[in-house]
Amino acid sequence: MTRTLTDPVRAARRWGGDPLAPFLLLTVGALAVAAYGHVLTWALVGGLAGYTLSGSV
């Protein structure tokens, strides 16, 4: 008994196997980081400062 794939599943597999898919995902991620870079920077600095001030170091 063979299982036939529906059209959305077939389209998702075709898109996931496309060589440009990782490039597009990395591009979107880079744009998101560029847009929210200042927030991420302050979150990282705040986390490190809190870790240092708590006596964990």
Backbone hydrogen bonds, N-H to C=O, Kabsch-Sander energy under -0.5 kcal/mol:
donor,donor_aa,acceptor,acceptor_aa,energy
4,T,2,T,-0.5
10,R,6,T,-2.4
11,A,7,D,-2.6
12,A,8,P,-2.3
13,R,9,V,-2.4
14,R,10,R,-2.1
15,W,11,A,-2.5
16,G,12,A,-2.7
17,G,13,R,-1.5
18,D,15,W,-1.1
21,A,18,D,-1.5
24,L,20,L,-2.6
25,L,21,A,-2.3
26,L,22,P,-2.6
27,T,23,F,-2.2
28,V,24,L,-2.3
29,G,25,L,-2.2
30,A,26,L,-2.5
31,L,27,T,-2.3
32,A,28,V,-2.1
33,V,29,G,-2.4
34,A,30,A,-2.3
35,A,31,L,-2.1
36,Y,32,A,-2.2
40,L,36,Y,-2.3
41,T,37,G,-2.6
42,W,38,H,-2.2
43,A,39,V,-2.0
44,L,40,L,-2.2
45,V,41,T,-2.7
46,G,42,W,-2.5
47,G,43,A,-2.1
48,L,44,L,-2.4
49,A,45,V,-2.5
50,G,46,G,-2.5
51,Y,47,G,-2.1
52,T,48,L,-2.4
53,L,49,A,-2.9
54,S,50,G,-1.3
55,G,52,T,-1.2
56,S,51,Y,-1.2
